[in-house]
Amino acid sequence: MNPYAILAGVAVWAGTLFAAYKIGQDVEYAAQAREDAAVTIASNAAASAAAHAISKLEVQRVTVTSKAHEIIREVPVYRDADCAHPASMLDAINSARGVPADRGKLPASGADD
């Protein structure tokens, strides 16, 4: 067998491997570019939707100072470091926030232990 033919065969084989590697690399770069574009589009859409939702929010100011001053004068707990709200003050604050009065309370258990 001719040594030049073997050398030519090895050169063709090495060239084929190199070409396959470069083609695979180009395909991977293209896939990464598509993923980056999709991420950019999704990120921009999410930011736009969030900005639109935030722009629809209305600022509401509800004053409960008269009730608060009354309770502060009556209940000396606000002078302590604990500053625990009595139930009537929590109801006033929650009504100003628009939160139902029974929110956060657990239902009674059905078990008769």
Chimera marker file (.cmm) of the C-alpha trace (Angstrom):
<marker_set name="trace">
<marker id="1" x="0.000" y="0.000" z="0.000" r="1" g="1" b="0" radius="0.5"/>
<marker id="2" x="1.192" y="3.452" z="-0.878" r="1" g="1" b="0" radius="0.5"/>
<marker id="3" x="2.256" y="5.523" z="2.189" r="1" g="1" b="0" radius="0.5"/>
<marker id="4" x="0.973" y="8.673" z="0.491" r="1" g="1" b="0" radius="0.5"/>
<marker id="5" x="-2.470" y="7.151" z="0.175" r="1" g="1" b="0" radius="0.5"/>
<marker id="6" x="-2.444" y="6.329" z="3.899" r="1" g="1" b="0" radius="0.5"/>
<marker id="7" x="-1.265" y="9.848" z="4.683" r="1" g="1" b="0" radius="0.5"/>
<marker id="8" x="-3.961" y="11.320" z="2.428" r="1" g="1" b="0" radius="0.5"/>
<marker id="9" x="-6.597" y="9.133" z="4.115" r="1" g="1" b="0" radius="0.5"/>
<marker id="10" x="-5.476" y="10.264" z="7.577" r="1" g="1" b="0" radius="0.5"/>
<marker id="11" x="-5.512" y="13.893" z="6.398" r="1" g="1" b="0" radius="0.5"/>
<marker id="12" x="-9.050" y="13.511" z="5.006" r="1" g="1" b="0" radius="0.5"/>
<marker id="13" x="-10.167" y="11.834" z="8.236" r="1" g="1" b="0" radius="0.5"/>
<marker id="14" x="-8.603" y="14.618" z="10.367" r="1" g="1" b="0" radius="0.5"/>
<marker id="15" x="-10.161" y="17.270" z="8.121" r="1" g="1" b="0" radius="0.5"/>
<marker id="16" x="-13.561" y="15.609" z="8.460" r="1" g="1" b="0" radius="0.5"/>
<marker id="17" x="-13.256" y="15.532" z="12.259" r="1" g="1" b="0" radius="0.5"/>
<marker id="18" x="-12.237" y="19.183" z="12.347" r="1" g="1" b="0" radius="0.5"/>
<marker id="19" x="-15.114" y="20.197" z="10.040" r="1" g="1" b="0" radius="0.5"/>
<marker id="20" x="-17.613" y="18.230" z="12.143" r="1" g="1" b="0" radius="0.5"/>
<marker id="21" x="-16.278" y="19.910" z="15.295" r="1" g="1" b="0" radius="0.5"/>
<marker id="22" x="-16.585" y="23.379" z="13.772" r="1" g="1" b="0" radius="0.5"/>
<marker id="23" x="-20.098" y="22.681" z="12.470" r="1" g="1" b="0" radius="0.5"/>
<marker id="24" x="-21.146" y="21.419" z="15.887" r="1" g="1" b="0" radius="0.5"/>
<marker id="25" x="-19.616" y="24.473" z="17.503" r="1" g="1" b="0" radius="0.5"/>
<marker id="26" x="-21.499" y="26.788" z="15.121" r="1" g="1" b="0" radius="0.5"/>
<marker id="27" x="-24.751" y="24.942" z="15.832" r="1" g="1" b="0" radius="0.5"/>
<marker id="28" x="-24.201" y="25.308" z="19.567" r="1" g="1" b="0" radius="0.5"/>
<marker id="29" x="-23.430" y="29.024" z="19.241" r="1" g="1" b="0" radius="0.5"/>
<marker id="30" x="-26.619" y="29.504" z="17.211" r="1" g="1" b="0" radius="0.5"/>
<marker id="31" x="-28.679" y="27.613" z="19.819" r="1" g="1" b="0" radius="0.5"/>
<marker id="32" x="-27.191" y="29.727" z="22.612" r="1" g="1" b="0" radius="0.5"/>
<marker id="33" x="-27.962" y="32.912" z="20.669" r="1" g="1" b="0" radius="0.5"/>
<marker id="34" x="-31.589" y="31.769" z="20.231" r="1" g="1" b="0" radius="0.5"/>
<marker id="35" x="-31.858" y="31.043" z="23.963" r="1" g="1" b="0" radius="0.5"/>
<marker id="36" x="-30.345" y="34.434" z="24.840" r="1" g="1" b="0" radius="0.5"/>
<marker id="37" x="-32.809" y="36.175" z="22.530" r="1" g="1" b="0" radius="0.5"/>
<marker id="38" x="-35.733" y="34.285" z="24.079" r="1" g="1" b="0" radius="0.5"/>
<marker id="39" x="-34.558" y="35.177" z="27.589" r="1" g="1" b="0" radius="0.5"/>
<marker id="40" x="-34.220" y="38.843" z="26.620" r="1" g="1" b="0" radius="0.5"/>
<marker id="41" x="-37.703" y="38.898" z="25.104" r="1" g="1" b="0" radius="0.5"/>
<marker id="42" x="-39.233" y="37.180" z="28.139" r="1" g="1" b="0" radius="0.5"/>
<marker id="43" x="-37.390" y="39.470" z="30.546" r="1" g="1" b="0" radius="0.5"/>
<marker id="44" x="-38.532" y="42.581" z="28.699" r="1" g="1" b="0" radius="0.5"/>
<marker id="45" x="-42.111" y="41.299" z="28.586" r="1" g="1" b="0" radius="0.5"/>
<marker id="46" x="-42.085" y="40.538" z="32.319" r="1" g="1" b="0" radius="0.5"/>
<marker id="47" x="-40.647" y="43.957" z="33.149" r="1" g="1" b="0" radius="0.5"/>
<marker id="48" x="-43.234" y="45.634" z="30.941" r="1" g="1" b="0" radius="0.5"/>
<marker id="49" x="-46.088" y="43.671" z="32.532" r="1" g="1" b="0" radius="0.5"/>
<marker id="50" x="-44.831" y="44.479" z="36.021" r="1" g="1" b="0" radius="0.5"/>
<marker id="51" x="-44.493" y="48.172" z="35.174" r="1" g="1" b="0" radius="0.5"/>
<marker id="52" x="-48.006" y="48.186" z="33.723" r="1" g="1" b="0" radius="0.5"/>
<marker id="53" x="-49.435" y="46.483" z="36.825" r="1" g="1" b="0" radius="0.5"/>
<marker id="54" x="-47.585" y="48.861" z="39.136" r="1" g="1" b="0" radius="0.5"/>
<marker id="55" x="-48.848" y="51.870" z="37.182" r="1" g="1" b="0" radius="0.5"/>
<marker id="56" x="-52.443" y="50.742" z="37.803" r="1" g="1" b="0" radius="0.5"/>
<marker id="57" x="-52.009" y="50.756" z="41.603" r="1" g="1" b="0" radius="0.5"/>
<marker id="58" x="-53.771" y="53.544" z="43.414" r="1" g="1" b="0" radius="0.5"/>
<marker id="59" x="-52.369" y="55.153" z="46.513" r="1" g="1" b="0" radius="0.5"/>
<marker id="60" x="-55.001" y="55.339" z="49.215" r="1" g="1" b="0" radius="0.5"/>
<marker id="61" x="-54.487" y="57.237" z="52.410" r="1" g="1" b="0" radius="0.5"/>
<marker id="62" x="-56.794" y="56.377" z="55.252" r="1" g="1" b="0" radius="0.5"/>
<marker id="63" x="-56.393" y="58.191" z="58.504" r="1" g="1" b="0" radius="0.5"/>
<marker id="64" x="-57.161" y="56.413" z="61.745" r="1" g="1" b="0" radius="0.5"/>
<marker id="65" x="-55.439" y="58.930" z="63.970" r="1" g="1" b="0" radius="0.5"/>
<marker id="66" x="-58.465" y="59.851" z="66.064" r="1" g="1" b="0" radius="0.5"/>
<marker id="67" x="-59.076" y="56.215" z="66.999" r="1" g="1" b="0" radius="0.5"/>
<marker id="68" x="-55.366" y="55.673" z="67.536" r="1" g="1" b="0" radius="0.5"/>
<marker id="69" x="-54.948" y="58.731" z="69.784" r="1" g="1" b="0" radius="0.5"/>
<marker id="70" x="-57.947" y="57.673" z="71.819" r="1" g="1" b="0" radius="0.5"/>
<marker id="71" x="-56.572" y="54.173" z="72.340" r="1" g="1" b="0" radius="0.5"/>
<marker id="72" x="-53.070" y="55.445" z="73.065" r="1" g="1" b="0" radius="0.5"/>
<marker id="73" x="-54.416" y="57.657" z="75.863" r="1" g="1" b="0" radius="0.5"/>
<marker id="74" x="-56.519" y="54.838" z="77.292" r="1" g="1" b="0" radius="0.5"/>
<marker id="75" x="-54.053" y="51.943" z="77.010" r="1" g="1" b="0" radius="0.5"/>
<marker id="76" x="-50.621" y="52.448" z="78.607" r="1" g="1" b="0" radius="0.5"/>
<marker id="77" x="-49.163" y="49.463" z="76.722" r="1" g="1" b="0" radius="0.5"/>
<marker id="78" x="-47.923" y="51.843" z="73.996" r="1" g="1" b="0" radius="0.5"/>
<marker id="79" x="-45.545" y="53.370" z="76.492" r="1" g="1" b="0" radius="0.5"/>
<marker id="80" x="-43.786" y="50.011" z="76.958" r="1" g="1" b="0" radius="0.5"/>
<marker id="81" x="-41.149" y="48.576" z="74.678" r="1" g="1" b="0" radius="0.5"/>
<marker id="82" x="-43.455" y="45.683" z="73.680" r="1" g="1" b="0" radius="0.5"/>
<marker id="83" x="-46.018" y="47.973" z="72.001" r="1" g="1" b="0" radius="0.5"/>
<marker id="84" x="-48.639" y="45.244" z="71.545" r="1" g="1" b="0" radius="0.5"/>
<marker id="85" x="-51.852" y="46.365" z="69.849" r="1" g="1" b="0" radius="0.5"/>
<marker id="86" x="-55.159" y="45.634" z="71.571" r="1" g="1" b="0" radius="0.5"/>
<marker id="87" x="-57.807" y="43.912" z="69.454" r="1" g="1" b="0" radius="0.5"/>
<marker id="88" x="-59.790" y="47.133" z="68.898" r="1" g="1" b="0" radius="0.5"/>
<marker id="89" x="-56.717" y="48.900" z="67.494" r="1" g="1" b="0" radius="0.5"/>
<marker id="90" x="-55.876" y="45.976" z="65.229" r="1" g="1" b="0" radius="0.5"/>
<marker id="91" x="-59.448" y="46.073" z="63.925" r="1" g="1" b="0" radius="0.5"/>
<marker id="92" x="-59.107" y="49.820" z="63.233" r="1" g="1" b="0" radius="0.5"/>
<marker id="93" x="-55.804" y="49.325" z="61.429" r="1" g="1" b="0" radius="0.5"/>
<marker id="94" x="-57.111" y="46.369" z="59.428" r="1" g="1" b="0" radius="0.5"/>
<marker id="95" x="-60.286" y="48.235" z="58.463" r="1" g="1" b="0" radius="0.5"/>
<marker id="96" x="-58.127" y="51.111" z="57.211" r="1" g="1" b="0" radius="0.5"/>
<marker id="97" x="-56.078" y="48.630" z="55.194" r="1" g="1" b="0" radius="0.5"/>
<marker id="98" x="-59.212" y="46.959" z="53.842" r="1" g="1" b="0" radius="0.5"/>
<marker id="99" x="-58.423" y="43.637" z="55.488" r="1" g="1" b="0" radius="0.5"/>
<marker id="100" x="-61.376" y="41.636" z="56.844" r="1" g="1" b="0" radius="0.5"/>
<marker id="101" x="-61.613" y="41.542" z="60.616" r="1" g="1" b="0" radius="0.5"/>
<marker id="102" x="-61.413" y="37.727" z="60.850" r="1" g="1" b="0" radius="0.5"/>
<marker id="103" x="-58.360" y="37.356" z="58.611" r="1" g="1" b="0" radius="0.5"/>
<marker id="104" x="-55.667" y="35.267" z="60.198" r="1" g="1" b="0" radius="0.5"/>
<marker id="105" x="-57.921" y="33.582" z="62.726" r="1" g="1" b="0" radius="0.5"/>
<marker id="106" x="-57.956" y="29.815" z="62.697" r="1" g="1" b="0" radius="0.5"/>
<marker id="107" x="-61.288" y="28.024" z="62.386" r="1" g="1" b="0" radius="0.5"/>
<marker id="108" x="-62.501" y="26.025" z="65.347" r="1" g="1" b="0" radius="0.5"/>
<marker id="109" x="-61.389" y="22.415" z="65.291" r="1" g="1" b="0" radius="0.5"/>
<marker id="110" x="-64.041" y="19.761" z="64.751" r="1" g="1" b="0" radius="0.5"/>
<marker id="111" x="-62.450" y="17.312" z="67.152" r="1" g="1" b="0" radius="0.5"/>
<marker id="112" x="-64.127" y="16.812" z="70.517" r="1" g="1" b="0" radius="0.5"/>
<marker id="113" x="-61.137" y="15.883" z="72.643" r="1" g="1" b="0" radius="0.5"/>
<link id1="1" id2="2" r="1" g="1" b="0" radius="0.2"/>
<link id1="2" id2="3" r="1" g="1" b="0" radius="0.2"/>
<link id1="3" id2="4" r="1" g="1" b="0" radius="0.2"/>
<link id1="4" id2="5" r="1" g="1" b="0" radius="0.2"/>
<link id1="5" id2="6" r="1" g="1" b="0" radius="0.2"/>
<link id1="6" id2="7" r="1" g="1" b="0" radius="0.2"/>
<link id1="7" id2="8" r="1" g="1" b="0" radius="0.2"/>
<link id1="8" id2="9" r="1" g="1" b="0" radius="0.2"/>
<link id1="9" id2="10" r="1" g="1" b="0" radius="0.2"/>
<link id1="10" id2="11" r="1" g="1" b="0" radius="0.2"/>
<link id1="11" id2="12" r="1" g="1" b="0" radius="0.2"/>
<link id1="12" id2="13" r="1" g="1" b="0" radius="0.2"/>
<link id1="13" id2="14" r="1" g="1" b="0" radius="0.2"/>
<link id1="14" id2="15" r="1" g="1" b="0" radius="0.2"/>
<link id1="15" id2="16" r="1" g="1" b="0" radius="0.2"/>
<link id1="16" id2="17" r="1" g="1" b="0" radius="0.2"/>
<link id1="17" id2="18" r="1" g="1" b="0" radius="0.2"/>
<link id1="18" id2="19" r="1" g="1" b="0" radius="0.2"/>
<link id1="19" id2="20" r="1" g="1" b="0" radius="0.2"/>
<link id1="20" id2="21" r="1" g="1" b="0" radius="0.2"/>
<link id1="21" id2="22" r="1" g="1" b="0" radius="0.2"/>
<link id1="22" id2="23" r="1" g="1" b="0" radius="0.2"/>
<link id1="23" id2="24" r="1" g="1" b="0" radius="0.2"/>
<link id1="24" id2="25" r="1" g="1" b="0" radius="0.2"/>
<link id1="25" id2="26" r="1" g="1" b="0" radius="0.2"/>
<link id1="26" id2="27" r="1" g="1" b="0" radius="0.2"/>
<link id1="27" id2="28" r="1" g="1" b="0" radius="0.2"/>
<link id1="28" id2="29" r="1" g="1" b="0" radius="0.2"/>
<link id1="29" id2="30" r="1" g="1" b="0" radius="0.2"/>
<link id1="30" id2="31" r="1" g="1" b="0" radius="0.2"/>
<link id1="31" id2="32" r="1" g="1" b="0" radius="0.2"/>
<link id1="32" id2="33" r="1" g="1" b="0" radius="0.2"/>
<link id1="33" id2="34" r="1" g="1" b="0" radius="0.2"/>
<link id1="34" id2="35" r="1" g="1" b="0" radius="0.2"/>
<link id1="35" id2="36" r="1" g="1" b="0" radius="0.2"/>
<link id1="36" id2="37" r="1" g="1" b="0" radius="0.2"/>
<link id1="37" id2="38" r="1" g="1" b="0" radius="0.2"/>
<link id1="38" id2="39" r="1" g="1" b="0" radius="0.2"/>
<link id1="39" id2="40" r="1" g="1" b="0" radius="0.2"/>
<link id1="40" id2="41" r="1" g="1" b="0" radius="0.2"/>
<link id1="41" id2="42" r="1" g="1" b="0" radius="0.2"/>
<link id1="42" id2="43" r="1" g="1" b="0" radius="0.2"/>
<link id1="43" id2="44" r="1" g="1" b="0" radius="0.2"/>
<link id1="44" id2="45" r="1" g="1" b="0" radius="0.2"/>
<link id1="45" id2="46" r="1" g="1" b="0" radius="0.2"/>
<link id1="46" id2="47" r="1" g="1" b="0" radius="0.2"/>
<link id1="47" id2="48" r="1" g="1" b="0" radius="0.2"/>
<link id1="48" id2="49" r="1" g="1" b="0" radius="0.2"/>
<link id1="49" id2="50" r="1" g="1" b="0" radius="0.2"/>
<link id1="50" id2="51" r="1" g="1" b="0" radius="0.2"/>
<link id1="51" id2="52" r="1" g="1" b="0" radius="0.2"/>
<link id1="52" id2="53" r="1" g="1" b="0" radius="0.2"/>
<link id1="53" id2="54" r="1" g="1" b="0" radius="0.2"/>
<link id1="54" id2="55" r="1" g="1" b="0" radius="0.2"/>
<link id1="55" id2="56" r="1" g="1" b="0" radius="0.2"/>
<link id1="56" id2="57" r="1" g="1" b="0" radius="0.2"/>
<link id1="57" id2="58" r="1" g="1" b="0" radius="0.2"/>
<link id1="58" id2="59" r="1" g="1" b="0" radius="0.2"/>
<link id1="59" id2="60" r="1" g="1" b="0" radius="0.2"/>
<link id1="60" id2="61" r="1" g="1" b="0" radius="0.2"/>
<link id1="61" id2="62" r="1" g="1" b="0" radius="0.2"/>
<link id1="62" id2="63" r="1" g="1" b="0" radius="0.2"/>
<link id1="63" id2="64" r="1" g="1" b="0" radius="0.2"/>
<link id1="64" id2="65" r="1" g="1" b="0" radius="0.2"/>
<link id1="65" id2="66" r="1" g="1" b="0" radius="0.2"/>
<link id1="66" id2="67" r="1" g="1" b="0" radius="0.2"/>
<link id1="67" id2="68" r="1" g="1" b="0" radius="0.2"/>
<link id1="68" id2="69" r="1" g="1" b="0" radius="0.2"/>
<link id1="69" id2="70" r="1" g="1" b="0" radius="0.2"/>
<link id1="70" id2="71" r="1" g="1" b="0" radius="0.2"/>
<link id1="71" id2="72" r="1" g="1" b="0" radius="0.2"/>
<link id1="72" id2="73" r="1" g="1" b="0" radius="0.2"/>
<link id1="73" id2="74" r="1" g="1" b="0" radius="0.2"/>
<link id1="74" id2="75" r="1" g="1" b="0" radius="0.2"/>
<link id1="75" id2="76" r="1" g="1" b="0" radius="0.2"/>
<link id1="76" id2="77" r="1" g="1" b="0" radius="0.2"/>
<link id1="77" id2="78" r="1" g="1" b="0" radius="0.2"/>
<link id1="78" id2="79" r="1" g="1" b="0" radius="0.2"/>
<link id1="79" id2="80" r="1" g="1" b="0" radius="0.2"/>
<link id1="80" id2="81" r="1" g="1" b="0" radius="0.2"/>
<link id1="81" id2="82" r="1" g="1" b="0" radius="0.2"/>
<link id1="82" id2="83" r="1" g="1" b="0" radius="0.2"/>
<link id1="83" id2="84" r="1" g="1" b="0" radius="0.2"/>
<link id1="84" id2="85" r="1" g="1" b="0" radius="0.2"/>
<link id1="85" id2="86" r="1" g="1" b="0" radius="0.2"/>
<link id1="86" id2="87" r="1" g="1" b="0" radius="0.2"/>
<link id1="87" id2="88" r="1" g="1" b="0" radius="0.2"/>
<link id1="88" id2="89" r="1" g="1" b="0" radius="0.2"/>
<link id1="89" id2="90" r="1" g="1" b="0" radius="0.2"/>
<link id1="90" id2="91" r="1" g="1" b="0" radius="0.2"/>
<link id1="91" id2="92" r="1" g="1" b="0" radius="0.2"/>
<link id1="92" id2="93" r="1" g="1" b="0" radius="0.2"/>
<link id1="93" id2="94" r="1" g="1" b="0" radius="0.2"/>
<link id1="94" id2="95" r="1" g="1" b="0" radius="0.2"/>
<link id1="95" id2="96" r="1" g="1" b="0" radius="0.2"/>
<link id1="96" id2="97" r="1" g="1" b="0" radius="0.2"/>
<link id1="97" id2="98" r="1" g="1" b="0" radius="0.2"/>
<link id1="98" id2="99" r="1" g="1" b="0" radius="0.2"/>
<link id1="99" id2="100" r="1" g="1" b="0" radius="0.2"/>
<link id1="100" id2="101" r="1" g="1" b="0" radius="0.2"/>
<link id1="101" id2="102" r="1" g="1" b="0" radius="0.2"/>
<link id1="102" id2="103" r="1" g="1" b="0" radius="0.2"/>
<link id1="103" id2="104" r="1" g="1" b="0" radius="0.2"/>
<link id1="104" id2="105" r="1" g="1" b="0" radius="0.2"/>
<link id1="105" id2="106" r="1" g="1" b="0" radius="0.2"/>
<link id1="106" id2="107" r="1" g="1" b="0" radius="0.2"/>
<link id1="107" id2="108" r="1" g="1" b="0" radius="0.2"/>
<link id1="108" id2="109" r="1" g="1" b="0" radius="0.2"/>
<link id1="109" id2="110" r="1" g="1" b="0" radius="0.2"/>
<link id1="110" id2="111" r="1" g="1" b="0" radius="0.2"/>
<link id1="111" id2="112" r="1" g="1" b="0" radius="0.2"/>
<link id1="112" id2="113" r="1" g="1" b="0" radius="0.2"/>
</marker_set>
